[in-house]
Amino acid sequence: MQELSDHVDGEAQHEGDDSEATHLVPPSSERPSRVSVACIPARDHADEIAATILVQLLERRGVGAKAFSADALTAEFIEEMRRLPPSVICLCTVAPPAWRHAKYLCKRLRGQFPETKLFAITWGAKEEIDDIRKGVGLDPSDIVVKTITHAVDQAGLIASNTEANGNLQAQEIQREAALH
């Protein structure tokens, strides 16, 4: 798996696409302590592999992430995510996508984590983004991407923004406590 994630992370540099190459950063030397992104496979082991690659790439950029097993029951990973809790839940599916399973998972996840940002990577999907969003049952504000590079960029950005907002709120609370 590590070799594949190395290839995918360096892919934009080899293609000469300057816009994505600027987003690439060297691997982080230490593992993040907090899980910010939970990567859920939509149905099978191919989806689980996509989730695992996404986690590896996010962790290389210093974003804490966890991939769940395709063999886990929905209730099991929901229970685990309650203990985490992640800033972003990323549903991973590889073409041909498992729309029915993905829609079921989105409904369960939205019910259990209404304030958490949902995000879907539909690796290799031929459908348009709006059709995917409708097929999976995502809200218009939820993000859908088709490539691993975009998934890493978007999930990392959302997670880091959420953590930065949380840190600012914690600092503000500490300042108010110091004043009283």
C-alpha positions in Angstrom: 0.0 0.0 0.0 2.7 2.5 0.9 4.2 2.2 -2.6 0.9 3.0 -4.2 0.3 6.0 -2.0 3.8 7.3 -2.8 3.0 7.1 -6.5 -0.4 8.8 -6.1 1.0 11.6 -4.0 3.8 12.4 -6.5 1.6 12.0 -9.5 0.8 15.7 -10.0 4.5 16.6 -10.0 5.2 14.1 -12.8 2.3 15.3 -15.0 3.6 18.9 -14.9 0.4 20.3 -13.4 1.7 23.3 -11.5 -1.7 24.0 -9.8 -1.8 20.8 -8.0 2.0 20.5 -7.4 1.9 23.6 -5.2 -0.4 21.7 -2.8 2.0 18.9 -2.3 4.0 19.0 0.9 6.7 16.7 2.2 5.6 13.8 4.4 5.1 14.7 8.0 7.6 13.0 10.3 5.2 12.3 13.1 1.8 10.7 13.2 -1.1 13.2 14.1 -2.6 12.7 17.5 -6.2 13.5 16.6 -8.3 11.8 14.0 -9.8 14.6 11.9 -11.0 12.6 9.0 -12.8 9.2 9.1 -12.7 7.3 5.8 -15.5 4.9 5.4 -15.6 2.3 2.5 -19.0 2.3 0.8 -19.1 -1.5 0.3 -16.2 -3.7 -0.5 -12.4 -4.2 -0.2 -11.7 -2.0 -3.3 -13.4 0.9 -1.4 -11.5 0.0 1.7 -8.2 0.2 -0.2 -9.2 3.7 -1.5 -10.0 4.7 2.1 -6.6 3.4 3.2 -4.7 5.3 0.5 -6.5 8.5 1.4 -5.6 8.0 5.1 -1.9 7.5 4.2 -1.8 10.6 2.1 -3.6 12.7 4.6 -1.3 11.5 7.4 1.8 12.4 5.3 0.4 15.9 5.3 -0.1 16.0 9.0 -3.8 15.4 9.0 -5.0 12.7 11.4 -7.2 10.1 9.6 -8.6 6.7 10.1 -9.8 4.1 7.6 -12.5 1.7 8.6 -12.8 -1.9 7.4 -15.3 -2.9 4.7 -16.1 -5.9 7.0 -17.2 -3.7 9.9 -20.8 -3.2 10.6 -22.2 0.3 10.3 -23.0 0.3 14.0 -19.4 -0.5 14.8 -17.8 2.4 13.0 -20.5 4.8 14.2 -19.7 3.8 17.7 -16.0 4.3 17.0 -16.6 7.7 15.4 -18.5 8.8 18.5 -15.3 8.3 20.5 -13.1 10.2 18.0 -15.2 12.5 16.8 -13.9 13.4 13.3 -14.2 16.8 11.7 -14.9 15.2 8.3 -16.5 11.9 7.3 -15.3 10.8 3.9 -17.3 8.1 2.1 -15.0 6.2 -0.3 -16.2 4.3 -3.4 -14.4 3.0 -6.4 -16.1 2.6 -9.8 -18.4 0.9 -10.4 -19.9 2.7 -7.4 -22.1 1.2 -4.8 -24.8 3.9 -4.8 -27.4 2.0 -2.8 -24.9 1.2 0.0 -23.4 4.7 -0.1 -26.9 6.3 0.1 -27.7 4.1 3.1 -24.4 5.0 4.8 -24.9 8.8 4.2 -28.4 8.6 5.7 -27.1 6.8 8.8 -24.1 9.1 9.1 -26.1 12.3 8.6 -28.5 11.1 11.3 -25.8 10.3 13.8 -23.4 13.2 13.0 -25.6 16.1 11.7 -22.9 18.7 12.4 -20.0 16.8 10.8 -19.1 17.6 7.2 -19.8 14.7 4.8 -17.5 14.2 1.8 -17.5 11.6 -0.9 -14.8 10.4 -3.2 -16.1 8.4 -6.1 -12.8 7.3 -7.6 -13.2 6.6 -11.3 -16.9 7.5 -11.5 -18.2 8.6 -15.0 -21.3 10.4 -13.7 -21.5 14.2 -13.2 -20.9 15.6 -9.7 -24.6 16.6 -9.2 -25.8 13.2 -10.3 -23.4 11.6 -7.8 -24.5 13.9 -5.0 -28.2 13.0 -5.7 -27.4 9.3 -6.1 -25.6 9.2 -2.8 -28.0 11.4 -1.0 -25.6 14.2 -0.1 -26.7 17.7 0.6 -25.7 20.5 -1.9 -23.2 21.8 0.7 -21.5 18.4 0.9 -18.4 17.8 -1.3 -18.0 15.2 -4.0 -14.7 14.6 -5.8 -13.5 12.0 -8.3 -9.8 11.9 -7.8 -7.6 11.0 -4.9 -5.6 14.3 -5.3 -8.7 16.4 -4.9 -9.9 14.2 -2.0 -6.6 14.8 -0.1 -6.8 18.5 -0.8 -10.4 18.9 0.2 -10.4 16.7 3.2 -7.2 18.2 4.5 -8.5 21.7 4.0 -11.8 21.1 5.8 -10.1 19.2 8.7 -7.4 21.9 9.2 -10.1 24.7 9.0 -12.2 22.9 11.5 -9.3 22.4 13.9 -8.2 26.0 13.5 -11.7 27.2 14.4 -11.7 24.8 17.4 -8.4 26.2 18.6 -9.6 29.8 18.3 -12.7 29.0 20.3 -10.6 27.3 23.0 -8.3 30.3 23.1 -11.3 32.6 23.4 -12.7 30.5 26.3 -9.4 30.6 28.1 -9.2 34.4 27.7 -12.7 34.9 29.0 -11.9 32.6 32.0 -8.7 34.6 32.7 -10.8 37.8 32.8 -13.2 36.5 35.4 
